[in-house]
């Protein structure tokens, strides 16, 4: 049965840390599968999730996503093991290669051999979270031997936020789950098949790989208001560089226009530049009944968990209403 998760709004949504924790508590109370904390130039994702672990009891907590450039593999493993202990086994480690602007401008590192770095990071994280001796001799990292004192009682699932074909293949070979974002719904099923085939080719059980797409979602009694919110989120994400990804799916010049307009400060025009086809294929919005029906398409096409991305211009009340609606939809699934 497909479950529902939620991306916690943060500073990019003009939400305080205390309000972020309140959203996590609400998601826990409504029975959602998981909450995920993004990390760019705002609050520290792992530290925030440590606080979330202390104020929730059942909801799973995931980094969404931790860059393999911003922390060493050993520190990522230690962070995952710590979250696992603090949350009594609810931790999920979402990792990704990030992007050249973030890696080079935010962290002052060269965006070099990203997929090799990702693969080796996952392998080192698994050693680190298992405890005992860590030793790894790779092409990017030469680590150990050293002993880990912090162990987890359960393995921490590693999710990869893969976009490219090669990275999706790596997901099937090495990760426990896939965190795709902005994959058009008509293309989603074929990508799921590719990831699971990669797992099968690597001698793994493809059914054990968790597919968890991030999807912009808005629920409102007025479908036009809901659509406006997901349009805004798409415009902002295009400005953050996702226009280059979605350009591969034939949306014309709409992604690039939204990117340019939003970055120039004309956010209204950027929202209007988002095409109807982009809304239909990249987002889910409408009344609660509409959203329930649209989410069923992802479930049919192979999603195990659907992670809702709230609009970055949604009010606190609108976000609370979305969490409640997701809880009702999840219960009826």
C-alpha atoms as a printed R data frame, in Angstrom:
    type eleno elety resid chain resno       x      y       z
1   ATOM     1    CA   UNK     A     1   0.000  0.000   0.000
2   ATOM     2    CA   UNK     A     2   1.431  3.381  -0.996
3   ATOM     3    CA   UNK     A     3   2.105  5.686   1.942
4   ATOM     4    CA   UNK     A     4   2.462  9.471   2.097
5   ATOM     5    CA   UNK     A     5   5.359 11.557   3.360
6   ATOM     6    CA   UNK     A     6   5.922 15.291   3.720
7   ATOM     7    CA   UNK     A     7   8.761 17.745   3.041
8   ATOM     8    CA   UNK     A     8   9.092 20.039   6.053
9   ATOM     9    CA   UNK     A     9   8.974 23.730   5.102
10  ATOM    10    CA   UNK     A    10  11.884 25.761   6.392
11  ATOM    11    CA   UNK     A    11  13.548 29.136   5.994
12  ATOM    12    CA   UNK     A    12  13.014 29.159   2.218
13  ATOM    13    CA   UNK     A    13   9.307 29.175   3.030
14  ATOM    14    CA   UNK     A    14   9.806 31.896   5.677
15  ATOM    15    CA   UNK     A    15   9.016 29.344   8.373
16  ATOM    16    CA   UNK     A    16  10.785 29.398  11.755
17  ATOM    17    CA   UNK     A    17  12.531 26.357  13.173
18  ATOM    18    CA   UNK     A    18   9.926 26.101  15.930
19  ATOM    19    CA   UNK     A    19   7.152 26.093  13.327
20  ATOM    20    CA   UNK     A    20   9.015 23.413  11.383
21  ATOM    21    CA   UNK     A    21   8.955 21.238  14.498
22  ATOM    22    CA   UNK     A    22   5.233 21.920  14.903
23  ATOM    23    CA   UNK     A    23   4.639 20.682  11.349
24  ATOM    24    CA   UNK     A    24   6.607 17.529  12.151
25  ATOM    25    CA   UNK     A    25   4.506 16.923  15.261
26  ATOM    26    CA   UNK     A    26   1.350 17.404  13.230
27  ATOM    27    CA   UNK     A    27   2.543 14.953  10.550
28  ATOM    28    CA   UNK     A    28   3.276 12.440  13.300
29  ATOM    29    CA   UNK     A    29  -0.192 12.859  14.814
30  ATOM    30    CA   UNK     A    30  -1.920 12.435  11.454
31  ATOM    31    CA   UNK     A    31  -0.057  9.184  10.796
32  ATOM    32    CA   UNK     A    32   2.081 10.153   7.817
33  ATOM    33    CA   UNK     A    33   4.859  7.765   6.814
34  ATOM    34    CA   UNK     A    34   7.766 10.224   6.945
35  ATOM    35    CA   UNK     A    35   8.971 13.814   7.151
36  ATOM    36    CA   UNK     A    36  12.008 15.022   5.200
37  ATOM    37    CA   UNK     A    37  14.275 17.998   5.854
38  ATOM    38    CA   UNK     A    38  15.949 19.813   2.991
39  ATOM    39    CA   UNK     A    39  19.333 21.461   3.391
40  ATOM    40    CA   UNK     A    40  20.880 24.268   1.377
41  ATOM    41    CA   UNK     A    41  21.771 27.609   2.965
42  ATOM    42    CA   UNK     A    42  19.350 27.496   5.886
43  ATOM    43    CA   UNK     A    43  19.175 25.333   8.991
44  ATOM    44    CA   UNK     A    44  21.246 22.188   9.392
45  ATOM    45    CA   UNK     A    45  19.125 19.236   8.274
46  ATOM    46    CA   UNK     A    46  20.599 16.620  10.593
47  ATOM    47    CA   UNK     A    47  20.413 18.883  13.658
48  ATOM    48    CA   UNK     A    48  16.799 19.754  12.868
49  ATOM    49    CA   UNK     A    49  15.879 16.090  12.478
50  ATOM    50    CA   UNK     A    50  17.518 15.333  15.810
51  ATOM    51    CA   UNK     A    51  15.024 17.761  17.345
52  ATOM    52    CA   UNK     A    52  12.194 16.210  15.305
53  ATOM    53    CA   UNK     A    53  13.155 12.791  16.669
54  ATOM    54    CA   UNK     A    54  12.611 14.067  20.197
55  ATOM    55    CA   UNK     A    55   9.164 15.561  19.603
56  ATOM    56    CA   UNK     A    56   7.644 12.724  17.527
57  ATOM    57    CA   UNK     A    57   7.022  9.041  18.152
58  ATOM    58    CA   UNK     A    58   6.110  7.190  14.951
59  ATOM    59    CA   UNK     A    59   6.816  9.227  11.805
60  ATOM    60    CA   UNK     A    60  10.036  8.327  10.012
61  ATOM    61    CA   UNK     A    61  12.622 11.107   9.651
62  ATOM    62    CA   UNK     A    62  14.700 11.580   6.511
63  ATOM    63    CA   UNK     A    63  17.451 13.831   5.237
64  ATOM    64    CA   UNK     A    64  16.183 15.180   1.969
65  ATOM    65    CA   UNK     A    65  18.781 15.377   0.738
66  ATOM    66    CA   UNK     A    66  22.232 15.393   2.316
67  ATOM    67    CA   UNK     A    67  24.915 16.285  -0.218
68  ATOM    68    CA   UNK     A    68  27.812 13.851  -0.498
69  ATOM    69    CA   UNK     A    69  30.061 16.906  -0.819
70  ATOM    70    CA   UNK     A    70  28.994 18.808   2.308
71  ATOM    71    CA   UNK     A    71  29.914 16.017   4.750
72  ATOM    72    CA   UNK     A    72  32.530 13.281   4.635
73  ATOM    73    CA   UNK     A    73  31.204  9.723   4.237
74  ATOM    74    CA   UNK     A    74  32.261  8.952   7.800
75  ATOM    75    CA   UNK     A    75  30.370 11.967   9.170
76  ATOM    76    CA   UNK     A    76  27.312 11.059   7.108
77  ATOM    77    CA   UNK     A    77  27.404  7.559   8.562
78  ATOM    78    CA   UNK     A    78  27.873  8.867  12.105
79  ATOM    79    CA   UNK     A    79  24.986 11.308  11.585
80  ATOM    80    CA   UNK     A    80  22.718  8.548  10.286
81  ATOM    81    CA   UNK     A    81  23.606  6.252  13.182
82  ATOM    82    CA   UNK     A    82  22.980  9.048  15.691
83  ATOM    83    CA   UNK     A    83  19.569  9.863  14.187
84  ATOM    84    CA   UNK     A    84  18.732  6.174  14.213
85  ATOM    85    CA   UNK     A    85  19.432  5.953  17.942
86  ATOM    86    CA   UNK     A    86  17.672  9.202  18.799
87  ATOM    87    CA   UNK     A    87  14.562  8.175  16.838
88  ATOM    88    CA   UNK     A    88  14.460  4.532  17.988
89  ATOM    89    CA   UNK     A    89  15.014  3.220  14.464
90  ATOM    90    CA   UNK     A    90  13.068  5.750  12.367
91  ATOM    91    CA   UNK     A    91  15.956  7.327  10.420
92  ATOM    92    CA   UNK     A    92  16.193  7.459   6.621
93  ATOM    93    CA   UNK     A    93  19.336  8.794   4.946
94  ATOM    94    CA   UNK     A    94  18.579 10.608   1.710
95  ATOM    95    CA   UNK     A    95  21.757 11.486  -0.186
96  ATOM    96    CA   UNK     A    96  22.537 13.111  -3.514
97  ATOM    97    CA   UNK     A    97  25.286 14.685  -5.575
98  ATOM    98    CA   UNK     A    98  23.699 18.143  -5.301
99  ATOM    99    CA   UNK     A    99  24.735 20.520  -8.122
100 ATOM   100    CA   UNK     A   100  27.859 22.415  -9.217
101 ATOM   101    CA   UNK     A   101  26.636 25.838  -7.954
102 ATOM   102    CA   UNK     A   102  25.858 24.520  -4.468
103 ATOM   103    CA   UNK     A   103  28.996 22.394  -4.212
104 ATOM   104    CA   UNK     A   104  31.357 25.060  -5.537
105 ATOM   105    CA   UNK     A   105  29.805 28.279  -4.162
106 ATOM   106    CA   UNK     A   106  28.370 27.029  -0.865
107 ATOM   107    CA   UNK     A   107  31.107 24.570   0.097
108 ATOM   108    CA   UNK     A   108  34.131 25.650  -1.947
109 ATOM   109    CA   UNK     A   109  34.724 22.204  -3.408
110 ATOM   110    CA   UNK     A   110  35.272 20.953  -6.950
111 ATOM   111    CA   UNK     A   111  32.267 19.146  -8.440
112 ATOM   112    CA   UNK     A   112  34.496 16.220  -9.405
113 ATOM   113    CA   UNK     A   113  33.470 12.615 -10.218
114 ATOM   114    CA   UNK     A   114  30.031 12.945  -8.586
115 ATOM   115    CA   UNK     A   115  28.713  9.433  -9.295
116 ATOM   116    CA   UNK     A   116  31.889  7.702  -8.164
117 ATOM   117    CA   UNK     A   117  31.880  9.822  -5.019
118 ATOM   118    CA   UNK     A   118  28.237  8.929  -4.407
119 ATOM   119    CA   UNK     A   119  28.812  5.193  -4.810
120 ATOM   120    CA   UNK     A   120  31.815  5.165  -2.474
121 ATOM   121    CA   UNK     A   121  29.963  7.321   0.054
122 ATOM   122    CA   UNK     A   122  27.072  4.830   0.217
123 ATOM   123    CA   UNK     A   123  29.497  1.936   0.715
124 ATOM   124    CA   UNK     A   124  31.394  3.753   3.484
125 ATOM   125    CA   UNK     A   125  28.165  4.843   5.191
126 ATOM   126    CA   UNK     A   126  27.060  1.213   5.367
127 ATOM   127    CA   UNK     A   127  30.347  0.233   7.058
128 ATOM   128    CA   UNK     A   128  30.124  3.159   9.457
129 ATOM   129    CA   UNK     A   129  26.551  2.508  10.558
130 ATOM   130    CA   UNK     A   130  27.284 -1.200  11.040
131 ATOM   131    CA   UNK     A   131  29.873 -0.376  13.689
132 ATOM   132    CA   UNK     A   132  33.119 -2.222  14.198
133 ATOM   133    CA   UNK     A   133  36.084 -1.592  11.915
134 ATOM   134    CA   UNK     A   134  35.814  0.756   8.951
135 ATOM   135    CA   UNK     A   135  38.313  0.359   6.118
136 ATOM   136    CA   UNK     A   136  37.833  1.433   2.505
137 ATOM   137    CA   UNK     A   137  40.239  1.807  -0.397
138 ATOM   138    CA   UNK     A   138  38.465  3.464  -3.306
139 ATOM   139    CA   UNK     A   139  39.179  5.797  -6.190
140 ATOM   140    CA   UNK     A   140  37.922  8.871  -4.324
141 ATOM   141    CA   UNK     A   141  38.260  7.878  -0.665
142 ATOM   142    CA   UNK     A   142  41.007  5.961   1.162
143 ATOM   143    CA   UNK     A   143  39.746  5.508   4.719
144 ATOM   144    CA   UNK     A   144  40.766  3.562   7.814
145 ATOM   145    CA   UNK     A   145  41.201  1.246   9.370
146 ATOM   146    CA   UNK     A   146  39.494  2.680  12.454
147 ATOM   147    CA   UNK     A   147  36.864  1.450  14.877
148 ATOM   148    CA   UNK     A   148  33.369  2.844  15.343
149 ATOM   149    CA   UNK     A   149  31.945  2.964  18.851
150 ATOM   150    CA   UNK     A   150  28.451  4.082  17.799
151 ATOM   151    CA   UNK     A   151  26.320  1.295  16.367
152 ATOM   152    CA   UNK     A   152  22.726  1.066  15.182
153 ATOM   153    CA   UNK     A   153  20.334 -1.709  16.092
154 ATOM   154    CA   UNK     A   154  18.861 -1.589  12.569
155 ATOM   155    CA   UNK     A   155  20.440 -0.716   9.234
156 ATOM   156    CA   UNK     A   156  19.732  2.858   8.160
157 ATOM   157    CA   UNK     A   157  18.078  2.795   4.703
158 ATOM   158    CA   UNK     A   158  19.958  4.905   2.156
159 ATOM   159    CA   UNK     A   159  17.890  6.726  -0.478
160 ATOM   160    CA   UNK     A   160  19.473  8.268  -3.564
161 ATOM   161    CA   UNK     A   161  18.058 11.409  -5.172
162 ATOM   162    CA   UNK     A   162  19.045 10.331  -8.681
163 ATOM   163    CA   UNK     A   163  18.148 12.247 -11.838
164 ATOM   164    CA   UNK     A   164  20.309 10.992 -14.709
165 ATOM   165    CA   UNK     A   165  20.098  7.542 -16.308
166 ATOM   166    CA   UNK     A   166  23.512  6.584 -14.911
167 ATOM   167    CA   UNK     A   167  22.580  7.737 -11.427
168 ATOM   168    CA   UNK     A   168  19.299  5.828 -11.515
169 ATOM   169    CA   UNK     A   169  21.269  2.705 -12.447
170 ATOM   170    CA   UNK     A   170  23.567  3.346  -9.490
171 ATOM   171    CA   UNK     A   171  20.487  3.595  -7.264
172 ATOM   172    CA   UNK     A   172  19.367  0.132  -8.281
173 ATOM   173    CA   UNK     A   173  22.828 -1.280  -7.598
174 ATOM   174    CA   UNK     A   174  23.670  0.338  -4.268
175 ATOM   175    CA   UNK     A   175  20.790  2.193  -2.581
176 ATOM   176    CA   UNK     A   176  17.752  1.081  -0.615
177 ATOM   177    CA   UNK     A   177  15.463  3.672  -2.147
178 ATOM   178    CA   UNK     A   178  15.043  6.250  -4.900
179 ATOM   179    CA   UNK     A   179  14.018  9.882  -4.279
180 ATOM   180    CA   UNK     A   180  13.129 11.306  -7.708
181 ATOM   181    CA   UNK     A   181  11.848 14.856  -8.109
182 ATOM   182    CA   UNK     A   182  10.204 16.570 -11.071
183 ATOM   183    CA   UNK     A   183   9.806 13.443 -13.163
184 ATOM   184    CA   UNK     A   184   6.750 13.899 -15.419
185 ATOM   185    CA   UNK     A   185   4.041 11.490 -14.371
186 ATOM   186    CA   UNK     A   186   3.754  9.921 -17.871
187 ATOM   187    CA   UNK     A   187   7.477  9.041 -17.734
188 ATOM   188    CA   UNK     A   188   7.481  7.893 -14.126
189 ATOM   189    CA   UNK     A   189   6.552  4.246 -14.724
190 ATOM   190    CA   UNK     A   190   9.345  3.633 -17.242
191 ATOM   191    CA   UNK     A   191  11.934  5.186 -14.902
192 ATOM   192    CA   UNK     A   192  10.720  2.986 -12.040
193 ATOM   193    CA   UNK     A   193  11.154 -0.038 -14.308
194 ATOM   194    CA   UNK     A   194  14.699  1.055 -15.171
195 ATOM   195    CA   UNK     A   195  15.683  1.435 -11.505
196 ATOM   196    CA   UNK     A   196  14.227 -1.932 -10.535
197 ATOM   197    CA   UNK     A   197  15.893 -3.614 -13.537
198 ATOM   198    CA   UNK     A   198  19.219 -2.174 -12.411
199 ATOM   199    CA   UNK     A   199  18.655 -3.754  -9.000
200 ATOM   200    CA   UNK     A   200  17.824 -7.107 -10.626
201 ATOM   201    CA   UNK     A   201  20.920 -6.926 -12.847
202 ATOM   202    CA   UNK     A   202  23.017 -6.340  -9.722
203 ATOM   203    CA   UNK     A   203  21.644 -9.498  -8.142
204 ATOM   204    CA   UNK     A   204  19.375 -7.646  -5.736
205 ATOM   205    CA   UNK     A   205  15.657 -8.076  -5.100
206 ATOM   206    CA   UNK     A   206  14.027 -5.185  -7.028
207 ATOM   207    CA   UNK     A   207  10.968 -5.421  -4.799
208 ATOM   208    CA   UNK     A   208  13.023 -4.356  -1.798
209 ATOM   209    CA   UNK     A   209  13.889 -0.992  -3.384
210 ATOM   210    CA   UNK     A   210  11.613  1.783  -2.081
211 ATOM   211    CA   UNK     A   211  10.472  4.277  -4.732
212 ATOM   212    CA   UNK     A   212   9.587  7.595  -3.101
213 ATOM   213    CA   UNK     A   213   8.933 10.460  -5.564
214 ATOM   214    CA   UNK     A   214   8.787 14.054  -4.346
215 ATOM   215    CA   UNK     A   215   5.680 15.684  -5.825
216 ATOM   216    CA   UNK     A   216   4.463 19.294  -5.464
217 ATOM   217    CA   UNK     A   217   1.002 19.008  -3.884
218 ATOM   218    CA   UNK     A   218  -1.661 21.526  -2.886
219 ATOM   219    CA   UNK     A   219  -5.153 20.825  -1.538
220 ATOM   220    CA   UNK     A   220  -7.889 23.467  -1.477
221 ATOM   221    CA   UNK     A   221 -11.652 23.625  -1.835
222 ATOM   222    CA   UNK     A   222 -10.908 26.096  -4.635
223 ATOM   223    CA   UNK     A   223  -8.917 24.175  -7.303
224 ATOM   224    CA   UNK     A   224  -7.646 27.423  -8.820
225 ATOM   225    CA   UNK     A   225  -6.034 28.458  -5.528
226 ATOM   226    CA   UNK     A   226  -4.452 25.018  -5.207
227 ATOM   227    CA   UNK     A   227  -3.085 25.209  -8.746
228 ATOM   228    CA   UNK     A   228  -1.627 28.643  -8.098
229 ATOM   229    CA   UNK     A   229   0.365 27.270  -5.176
230 ATOM   230    CA   UNK     A   230   1.921 24.417  -7.156
231 ATOM   231    CA   UNK     A   231   2.642 26.814 -10.025
232 ATOM   232    CA   UNK     A   232   4.577 29.021  -7.615
233 ATOM   233    CA   UNK     A   233   6.578 26.049  -6.348
234 ATOM   234    CA   UNK     A   234   7.410 24.984  -9.901
235 ATOM   235    CA   UNK     A   235   8.516 28.525 -10.795
236 ATOM   236    CA   UNK     A   236  10.795 28.700  -7.767
237 ATOM   237    CA   UNK     A   237  12.269 25.260  -8.452
238 ATOM   238    CA   UNK     A   238  12.902 26.190 -12.082
239 ATOM   239    CA   UNK     A   239  14.807 29.228 -10.775
240 ATOM   240    CA   UNK     A   240  16.903 26.903  -8.600
241 ATOM   241    CA   UNK     A   241  18.058 24.970 -11.683
242 ATOM   242    CA   UNK     A   242  15.487 22.252 -12.241
243 ATOM   243    CA   UNK     A   243  14.657 23.864 -15.599
244 ATOM   244    CA   UNK     A   244  17.684 22.022 -17.006
245 ATOM   245    CA   UNK     A   245  16.273 18.680 -15.870
246 ATOM   246    CA   UNK     A   246  12.709 19.149 -17.089
247 ATOM   247    CA   UNK     A   247  13.887 20.540 -20.434
248 ATOM   248    CA   UNK     A   248  14.665 16.933 -21.356
249 ATOM   249    CA   UNK     A   249  10.926 16.170 -21.354
250 ATOM   250    CA   UNK     A   250   9.865 18.582 -24.067
251 ATOM   251    CA   UNK     A   251   8.083 21.376 -22.186
252 ATOM   252    CA   UNK     A   252   9.195 23.963 -24.722
253 ATOM   253    CA   UNK     A   253  10.633 27.240 -23.442
254 ATOM   254    CA   UNK     A   254   8.356 27.433 -20.386
255 ATOM   255    CA   UNK     A   255  10.915 26.084 -17.853
256 ATOM   256    CA   UNK     A   256  13.653 28.462 -19.023
257 ATOM   257    CA   UNK     A   257  11.296 31.449 -19.101
258 ATOM   258    CA   UNK     A   258  10.107 30.727 -15.565
259 ATOM   259    CA   UNK     A   259  13.742 30.349 -14.486
260 ATOM   260    CA   UNK     A   260  14.781 33.709 -15.945
261 ATOM   261    CA   UNK     A   261  11.722 35.648 -14.777
262 ATOM   262    CA   UNK     A   262  11.873 34.348 -11.206
263 ATOM   263    CA   UNK     A   263  15.588 35.097 -10.891
264 ATOM   264    CA   UNK     A   264  14.967 38.596 -12.276
265 ATOM   265    CA   UNK     A   265  12.459 39.180  -9.472
266 ATOM   266    CA   UNK     A   266   9.266 39.055 -11.554
267 ATOM   267    CA   UNK     A   267   7.696 36.188  -9.641
268 ATOM   268    CA   UNK     A   268   4.171 36.796 -10.884
269 ATOM   269    CA   UNK     A   269   5.268 36.509 -14.505
270 ATOM   270    CA   UNK     A   270   7.375 33.454 -13.631
271 ATOM   271    CA   UNK     A   271   4.330 31.725 -12.163
272 ATOM   272    CA   UNK     A   272   2.314 32.580 -15.254
273 ATOM   273    CA   UNK     A   273   5.091 31.198 -17.467
274 ATOM   274    CA   UNK     A   274   4.566 27.698 -16.049
275 ATOM   275    CA   UNK     A   275   2.595 25.846 -18.722
276 ATOM   276    CA   UNK     A   276  -0.574 23.885 -18.158
277 ATOM   277    CA   UNK     A   277   1.209 20.734 -19.250
278 ATOM   278    CA   UNK     A   278   3.895 21.277 -16.599
279 ATOM   279    CA   UNK     A   279   1.182 21.600 -13.961
280 ATOM   280    CA   UNK     A   280  -0.572 18.449 -15.194
281 ATOM   281    CA   UNK     A   281   2.548 16.281 -15.396
282 ATOM   282    CA   UNK     A   282   4.751 17.582 -12.578
283 ATOM   283    CA   UNK     A   283   2.288 18.424  -9.802
284 ATOM   284    CA   UNK     A   284  -0.849 17.289  -8.000
285 ATOM   285    CA   UNK     A   285  -3.474 19.833  -6.924
286 ATOM   286    CA   UNK     A   286  -7.178 20.423  -6.418
287 ATOM   287    CA   UNK     A   287  -9.771 19.381  -3.897
288 ATOM   288    CA   UNK     A   288  -9.029 16.537  -1.525
289 ATOM   289    CA   UNK     A   289 -10.939 14.177  -3.794
290 ATOM   290    CA   UNK     A   290  -9.002 15.425  -6.848
291 ATOM   291    CA   UNK     A   291  -5.668 14.912  -5.108
292 ATOM   292    CA   UNK     A   292  -6.587 11.425  -3.907
293 ATOM   293    CA   UNK     A   293  -7.426 10.412  -7.482
294 ATOM   294    CA   UNK     A   294  -4.246 11.933  -8.941
295 ATOM   295    CA   UNK     A   295  -2.023 10.256  -6.348
296 ATOM   296    CA   UNK     A   296  -3.443  6.897  -7.350
297 ATOM   297    CA   UNK     A   297  -1.683  7.255 -10.709
298 ATOM   298    CA   UNK     A   298   1.703  7.341  -8.971
299 ATOM   299    CA   UNK     A   299   0.713  4.361  -6.848
300 ATOM   300    CA   UNK     A   300  -0.301  2.375  -9.921
301 ATOM   301    CA   UNK     A   301   2.994  3.258 -11.627
302 ATOM   302    CA   UNK     A   302   5.191  1.953  -8.836
303 ATOM   303    CA   UNK     A   303   5.482  4.553  -6.054
304 ATOM   304    CA   UNK     A   304   5.838  3.014  -2.599
305 ATOM   305    CA   UNK     A   305   5.847  6.357  -0.786
306 ATOM   306    CA   UNK     A   306   4.701  9.680  -2.264
307 ATOM   307    CA   UNK     A   307   6.395 12.647  -0.596
308 ATOM   308    CA   UNK     A   308   4.380 15.857  -0.731
309 ATOM   309    CA   UNK     A   309   6.215 19.117  -1.399
310 ATOM   310    CA   UNK     A   310   4.214 22.106  -0.104
311 ATOM   311    CA   UNK     A   311   4.419 25.395  -1.949
312 ATOM   312    CA   UNK     A   312   7.047 27.782  -0.652
313 ATOM   313    CA   UNK     A   313   4.494 30.599  -0.561
314 ATOM   314    CA   UNK     A   314   1.835 28.626   1.339
315 ATOM   315    CA   UNK     A   315   0.713 30.085   4.646
316 ATOM   316    CA   UNK     A   316   1.049 28.220   7.938
317 ATOM   317    CA   UNK     A   317  -2.695 27.525   7.902
318 ATOM   318    CA   UNK     A   318  -2.505 26.175   4.337
319 ATOM   319    CA   UNK     A   319   0.409 23.908   5.255
320 ATOM   320    CA   UNK     A   320  -1.430 22.615   8.326
321 ATOM   321    CA   UNK     A   321  -4.498 21.962   6.182
322 ATOM   322    CA   UNK     A   322  -2.342 20.062   3.659
323 ATOM   323    CA   UNK     A   323  -0.846 17.846   6.360
324 ATOM   324    CA   UNK     A   324  -4.333 17.048   7.698
325 ATOM   325    CA   UNK     A   325  -5.635 16.266   4.216
326 ATOM   326    CA   UNK     A   326  -2.664 14.009   3.491
327 ATOM   327    CA   UNK     A   327  -3.381 12.148   6.702
328 ATOM   328    CA   UNK     A   328  -6.980 11.531   5.645
329 ATOM   329    CA   UNK     A   329  -5.918 10.442   2.160
330 ATOM   330    CA   UNK     A   330  -3.286  8.131   3.635
331 ATOM   331    CA   UNK     A   331  -5.857  6.553   5.932
332 ATOM   332    CA   UNK     A   332  -8.198  5.865   3.024
333 ATOM   333    CA   UNK     A   333  -5.522  4.395   0.743
